[in-house]
Amino acid sequence: MAHSRTARKRVRQNESHRARNRWRLRSMRDAIKDFREKLSGEDLDAAKEAFRTCCSVIDRTAQKGVIHKNQAARRKSRLNAALKVKVVG
């Protein structure tokens, strides 16, 4: 256990930051899940809107440092490819 005042403060900060990062990851995964559900449905306009929302959430998650920017780009690319397959095919 931390003994100094600053070490105890860092422990408190780490707990709150970890909780916030877990919330950001959960909201990103929920946005992706929502997009995939709408993509499997018939309404392409709703899927396109969900894609825009999803990309925004992914970018914000990467900007906050929760995920790497390359991982964010890869996720968006794969979601966009899935959308294009649905639109074209």
N, C-alpha and C positions, 0 to 999 in steps of 0.2 A: 504494500500500500504506500502511496505517496506521503511523504512527511512534510515537505516544505509547502508554504502557502501557494507558491506559483505552480507547483506540481499538482496540488489538489485542484487548482483552478483549471489546469490543462485537462485533468480527468473529467471535470464537469463539462468543459467545452467539447471534448471529444465525444462525450455521450450525446450532447445535443446535436452536434454536427452529424454523427452517425445516424441519428433518428431522422434528421432532415434529408440526408442522402438516401436512406432507405425509402422515404416517402417519395422522393423524386424518381427513383427507379421504379417504384410501384406505379406511379402515375404514368410513366413512360410505357410500361408494359400494358397498362390498362388502355392507353390510347392505341397501341398497336393491336391489341385484341379487338377493340371497337372497330378499327379499320378493317381487319380481316373478316369480322362478322358482316359488316356492311358490304364488303367486296363479294362475299359468298351469296349475298342477296341479289335482288334484281335491280335495285335502284343505284345506277352508276353515279348520279349526281351526288347522292349521299356519300358514296364511297370516295369521290373526289374531294368533297369537303372534309371528310374524315382524314384523308391523306394529308391535306394541308395542315389540319390541326395536329396530326401525328408528327409531321416534320417540324413543326414549331416546338412541340414538346421535346423531341429528340435533340434539336439544336440547343434548346435551353439547358437540357441535362448535360450536354457536352460543354457548354459555356461555363457551367458551374463546376466543372471538373469531376463530375460523378462518373462519366464515361469518357473515353478518349475520342478526339475529334475524328479519327479515322474509323472508329467503330460507329460513330454517328453517321458518317458518310456511307459506310457499308450498309447499315440498316435502312437508310433512306433509299439507297440505290435498289436494294432488293424489294422494298415495298413498292417503289415506282415500277419496277419490272413486272411485279405481280399485277399492278393496276393496268399496265399497258397490255399484258396478255389478255386480261379480262375485256378490255375495251376493243382490241383488235380481233381477238378470237371469239 
